[in-house]
Amino acid sequence: MREDSGIDTLLDLHDQVIEQGQGYWLKIEAWRVEPTNQIPHGIRYALTLHEPSGQRILGYDNAHAVKPPRTFKYAGRILTFDHKHRHRSDKGVPYEFQDAHQLLTDFFADVDRVLLEVQQR
């Protein structure tokens, strides 16, 4: 696996809580773990956006495995640990982890999109 220069940035953001306005906030958690087949990049992470009540409304993490979409072409596919949650109760959909920089880029783009949806309600 190639060196991921964004990992240091992600690790530097560990335990950060960032206000997003109107009571919304996000939290970033990231720490090194021993690389495994399930977590080959060696980073355990949880990036979450919360509404004013504290309820998570968006999350990217690799805390548990998720099944790929149920289609024939994915039959027998290995479970992925990197995934994202869009709603409070969903079990997550696979997220294709490329590197830590792309993870942060994708997360913040989704945060912007979700907050725009909230403002339009």
C-alpha positions as CSV (number, residue, x, y, z in Angstrom):
1,M,0.0,0.0,0.0
2,R,1.4,3.4,-0.9
3,E,2.1,6.1,1.7
4,D,-0.9,8.2,2.6
5,S,0.2,11.7,3.4
6,G,-3.3,12.7,4.5
7,I,-3.2,10.3,7.4
8,D,-1.2,12.8,9.5
9,T,-3.8,15.5,8.8
10,L,-6.6,13.1,9.8
11,L,-4.8,12.1,13.0
12,D,-4.1,15.8,13.9
13,L,-7.9,16.3,13.8
14,H,-8.6,13.6,16.4
15,D,-11.0,14.7,19.1
16,Q,-11.9,18.0,17.3
17,V,-15.4,19.3,17.6
18,I,-16.2,21.9,14.9
19,E,-19.2,24.2,15.2
20,Q,-21.2,24.4,11.9
21,G,-23.7,27.2,12.8
22,Q,-27.3,27.0,14.0
23,G,-26.3,24.4,16.6
24,Y,-25.0,21.8,14.2
25,W,-21.5,20.4,14.9
26,L,-19.2,17.7,13.8
27,K,-16.7,15.5,15.5
28,I,-13.6,13.8,14.1
29,E,-12.0,10.8,15.8
30,A,-9.1,9.0,14.2
31,W,-6.3,6.8,15.6
32,R,-3.8,4.3,14.4
33,V,-4.4,0.6,14.7
34,E,-2.5,-2.4,13.4
35,P,-3.3,-2.8,9.7
36,T,-5.5,-5.9,8.9
37,N,-7.3,-7.2,5.9
38,Q,-10.4,-5.3,7.1
39,I,-8.5,-2.1,7.9
40,P,-5.5,-2.1,5.5
41,H,-4.8,1.6,5.9
42,G,-4.3,1.1,9.7
43,I,-6.6,4.0,10.7
44,R,-9.8,3.6,12.8
45,Y,-12.0,6.6,12.3
46,A,-15.4,8.1,13.0
47,L,-16.4,11.4,11.3
48,T,-19.8,12.6,12.3
49,L,-22.2,15.5,11.8
50,H,-24.8,16.2,14.6
51,E,-27.9,18.2,14.8
52,P,-28.4,20.6,17.8
53,S,-30.0,17.9,19.9
54,G,-26.8,15.8,19.5
55,Q,-28.3,13.2,17.2
56,R,-25.9,12.0,14.5
57,I,-27.3,12.8,11.0
58,L,-24.2,11.8,8.9
59,G,-21.3,9.6,9.7
60,Y,-18.3,8.0,8.1
61,D,-16.6,5.2,10.0
62,N,-15.1,1.8,10.0
63,A,-16.3,0.5,13.3
64,H,-18.1,-2.5,11.9
65,A,-18.6,-4.4,8.7
66,V,-21.4,-3.6,6.2
67,K,-22.8,-5.7,3.4
68,P,-22.5,-4.5,-0.2
69,P,-25.6,-3.7,-2.1
70,R,-27.7,-6.8,-2.9
71,T,-27.2,-7.4,-6.5
72,F,-26.0,-10.5,-8.4
73,K,-22.7,-9.0,-9.4
74,Y,-21.8,-8.5,-5.7
75,A,-22.6,-12.1,-4.7
76,G,-19.9,-13.4,-2.4
77,R,-18.1,-10.1,-2.1
78,I,-16.1,-9.5,1.0
79,L,-17.7,-7.3,3.7
80,T,-16.3,-3.8,3.9
81,F,-15.5,-1.9,7.1
82,D,-15.3,1.6,5.6
83,H,-18.8,2.9,5.2
84,K,-21.1,5.9,5.7
85,H,-24.4,6.5,7.4
86,R,-26.8,9.1,6.2
87,H,-29.8,8.6,8.5
88,R,-30.0,7.9,12.2
89,S,-31.0,4.3,11.9
90,D,-29.3,3.1,8.8
91,K,-26.7,0.3,9.1
92,G,-24.4,2.0,6.6
93,V,-23.5,1.7,3.0
94,P,-20.0,0.8,1.8
95,Y,-17.5,3.7,1.3
96,E,-14.6,3.1,-0.9
97,F,-11.6,4.3,1.1
98,Q,-8.9,5.7,-1.3
99,D,-6.8,7.7,1.2
100,A,-7.3,9.9,4.2
101,H,-7.3,13.1,2.1
102,Q,-10.1,11.8,0.0
103,L,-12.0,10.7,3.1
104,L,-11.9,14.2,4.5
105,T,-12.8,15.7,1.2
106,D,-15.8,13.4,0.8
107,F,-17.0,13.9,4.4
108,F,-16.9,17.7,4.2
109,A,-18.6,17.7,0.9
110,D,-21.4,15.6,2.4
111,V,-21.5,17.9,5.4
112,D,-22.0,20.9,3.2
113,R,-24.8,19.0,1.2
114,V,-26.6,17.9,4.3
115,L,-26.5,21.4,5.9
116,L,-27.8,22.9,2.7
117,E,-30.7,20.4,2.8
118,V,-31.4,21.4,6.4
119,Q,-31.5,25.1,5.5
120,Q,-33.9,24.5,2.7
121,R,-36.5,22.7,4.9
